[in-house]
Amino acid sequence: MPEPSPTSASVDRSRGVVFDFDGIVVDSEPLHERACRATAQDEGMDFTHEQFAEVCIGHGDLRAFIAIAELNNRDPEDELIARMRAAKPGHFLELLMDDPPAPHAGSVELIHAAASAHPTAVCTGSRRDEVEPILDRLGLLDRLTTLVTADDVANTKPDPEPYVLAARRLEVGASDCVAIEDTPTGIVSAKAAGLRVLGVGHTLQTGRLTEADRVVERLAGFTLAELLAV
């Protein structure tokens, strides 16, 4: 069973921990790829897995759909992109019900450990209605101090705004927070906001994550003490 929520007296507020979601907490990037492909096909477009990995992962739906339109030699005009952004959540939630993504090994345990000791957040470029059902199913939603999604900011990663907001909501200085990320755009976002960053090779090769302060292959076996030492 999940540990009870920590009392205010038991939480060390001198440090904060911020987890990315897709590719860090759960193996959900394949689900996003399938939902984006179904959305693109609704508009007579398509893309390869390699193209998705190159121009979509870590960029949020707005930038992803603009890139997909350009790959298909389509004008990424506002009406098209708005239509695709409105359609994707329906595809995603339908796929989510049929095949919910599994958590990455070690992620749930590390979130519980962090939340028991420090203000802890998830900061994601996905939309709230795509993230909350999964966090709730994993018993993590109530463990978090805050959740920052694409719905909360004007500019998604790689802009620093999501991580600036996460640190503000945690009430911890950005330089005293550590972020856990799996993409270059996420790392750029967190570093620009002033956080230290652990890069994790769940989604991309670790050689693409070199801007992080430390890079590991996976979260499995990684401890809270090691995370705070990044």
C-alpha positions in Angstrom: 0.0 0.0 0.0 1.2 3.6 -0.6 2.7 5.3 2.3 0.5 7.9 4.1 1.0 11.5 3.0 3.8 13.1 4.9 3.0 15.6 7.6 4.3 19.2 7.1 6.8 18.6 10.0 8.3 15.5 8.3 9.0 17.2 5.0 12.4 18.8 4.4 11.5 21.9 2.4 15.1 22.9 1.6 15.1 20.6 -1.4 12.5 19.9 -4.2 12.2 17.0 -6.6 10.5 17.4 -10.0 9.7 14.4 -12.2 9.0 14.5 -15.9 6.1 12.2 -16.8 6.1 10.6 -20.2 9.2 8.4 -20.5 10.1 8.9 -16.8 7.2 7.8 -14.7 5.5 5.6 -17.3 6.4 4.1 -20.7 3.7 6.3 -22.4 5.6 7.6 -25.4 4.4 4.7 -27.6 0.8 5.6 -26.6 1.4 9.3 -27.6 2.9 8.2 -30.9 -0.2 6.0 -31.7 -2.6 8.9 -30.7 -0.7 11.4 -32.8 -0.6 9.0 -35.8 -4.4 8.5 -35.5 -4.9 12.2 -35.3 -2.6 12.8 -38.3 -4.4 10.1 -40.3 -7.7 11.9 -39.7 -6.2 14.7 -41.7 -4.7 12.6 -44.4 -1.2 12.7 -43.0 1.3 10.2 -41.5 4.9 10.0 -40.2 7.5 7.3 -39.3 8.6 6.3 -35.9 12.0 7.8 -36.6 10.4 11.1 -37.5 8.2 11.0 -34.3 11.3 10.4 -32.2 13.2 13.2 -33.9 10.7 16.1 -34.0 7.8 15.2 -31.6 9.1 13.5 -28.4 9.5 16.1 -25.7 8.1 19.0 -27.7 4.4 19.0 -26.6 1.4 18.7 -28.9 1.5 22.1 -30.4 5.1 21.8 -31.7 4.6 18.2 -32.6 1.6 18.8 -34.8 3.3 21.7 -36.5 6.2 19.5 -37.3 4.0 16.7 -38.5 2.2 19.1 -40.9 5.5 20.3 -42.3 6.7 16.7 -42.7 3.7 16.2 -44.9 4.2 19.4 -46.9 1.0 20.9 -45.3 0.7 24.5 -44.2 0.6 24.4 -40.3 -2.2 27.0 -40.3 -4.0 27.7 -37.0 -7.2 26.0 -37.9 -5.5 22.7 -38.8 -3.3 22.6 -35.7 -6.3 23.6 -33.4 -8.3 20.8 -34.9 -5.6 18.2 -34.4 -4.9 19.4 -30.8 -8.7 19.0 -30.0 -8.8 15.6 -31.6 -5.8 14.0 -30.0 -7.0 13.6 -26.4 -9.9 11.5 -27.6 -7.6 9.1 -29.4 -5.2 9.1 -26.4 -7.9 8.3 -23.8 -9.4 5.5 -26.0 -6.0 3.9 -26.3 -5.3 4.5 -22.6 -8.4 2.5 -21.6 -7.5 -0.4 -23.9 -3.8 -0.5 -23.1 -2.6 1.6 -20.1 1.1 2.2 -20.0 3.2 0.4 -17.5 5.4 2.4 -15.1 9.1 2.4 -15.7 10.9 0.2 -13.2 11.8 2.2 -10.1 9.8 5.3 -10.9 6.9 4.7 -8.6 9.1 3.7 -5.7 11.3 6.8 -6.2 8.3 9.1 -6.3 7.1 7.7 -3.0 10.5 8.1 -1.4 10.8 11.7 -2.7 7.3 12.6 -1.6 7.9 11.2 1.9 10.8 13.5 2.4 10.6 16.6 0.1 8.1 18.7 -1.8 7.6 16.7 -5.0 6.1 17.5 -8.4 5.4 16.1 -11.8 6.1 18.6 -14.6 5.0 17.5 -18.1 4.3 18.8 -21.6 1.2 16.6 -21.7 -2.3 17.7 -20.9 -3.8 17.3 -17.5 -6.6 14.9 -18.8 -3.9 12.7 -20.2 -1.8 12.5 -17.1 -4.1 12.6 -14.0 -5.9 9.2 -14.8 -2.5 7.4 -15.0 -1.1 9.0 -11.8 -4.3 8.2 -10.0 -4.3 4.6 -11.2 -0.7 4.3 -9.9 -1.6 5.8 -6.5 0.7 8.8 -7.1 -1.7 11.7 -7.7 -2.3 12.4 -4.0 1.4 12.0 -3.2 2.4 15.0 -5.2 2.8 18.5 -3.9 1.8 19.8 -7.3 1.3 18.8 -10.9 2.3 21.1 -13.8 0.9 20.3 -17.2 0.7 21.9 -20.6 -2.7 23.4 -19.5 -0.9 25.4 -16.8 1.6 27.4 -18.9 1.6 29.5 -22.0 4.9 28.0 -23.2 5.8 24.3 -22.9 9.3 22.7 -22.8 11.9 23.6 -23.9 10.8 26.9 -22.6 11.7 27.2 -18.8 8.2 28.3 -17.8 7.0 24.8 -16.7 9.9 24.3 -14.4 9.8 27.9 -13.1 6.2 27.3 -12.2 6.9 23.9 -10.6 9.6 25.3 -8.3 7.4 28.2 -7.4 4.5 25.9 -6.5 6.9 23.7 -4.4 8.1 26.9 -2.6 11.7 25.8 -3.1 14.4 27.8 -4.9 15.0 26.4 -8.4 18.7 25.8 -7.6 17.6 23.6 -4.8 15.4 21.4 -7.0 16.5 18.4 -9.1 14.6 17.4 -12.2 14.4 14.0 -13.8 14.2 14.1 -17.6 14.5 11.8 -20.6 14.7 14.3 -23.5 17.0 17.1 -24.6 14.0 19.5 -24.7 13.1 18.7 -21.1 16.7 19.0 -20.0 17.0 22.4 -21.7 13.8 23.6 -20.0 14.9 22.5 -16.5 18.4 23.9 -16.8 17.2 27.2 -18.1 14.9 27.4 -15.1 17.9 26.9 -12.8 17.3 23.3 -11.7 19.9 20.5 -11.6 19.0 17.6 -13.9 19.3 13.8 -14.0 19.0 12.5 -17.5 17.6 9.0 -17.9 17.9 6.9 -21.0 14.5 5.4 -21.0 13.4 6.9 -24.3 16.5 8.1 -26.2 20.2 7.1 -26.2 22.1 8.6 -23.3 24.4 10.3 -25.7 21.6 12.7 -26.5 21.2 13.7 -22.9 24.7 15.1 -22.2 23.4 18.5 -21.1 22.1 16.9 -17.9 24.2 17.2 -14.8 24.3 13.4 -14.5 23.1 10.7 -17.0 22.0 7.1 -16.1 20.6 4.3 -18.3 17.5 3.7 -16.1 15.8 4.7 -12.8 15.6 1.1 -11.6 17.8 0.8 -8.5 18.4 4.5 -8.3 18.0 5.9 -4.8 16.7 9.2 -3.4 20.1 9.9 -1.9 21.7 9.5 -5.3 19.1 11.7 -6.8 19.6 14.5 -4.3 23.4 14.3 -4.9 23.0 15.2 -8.6 
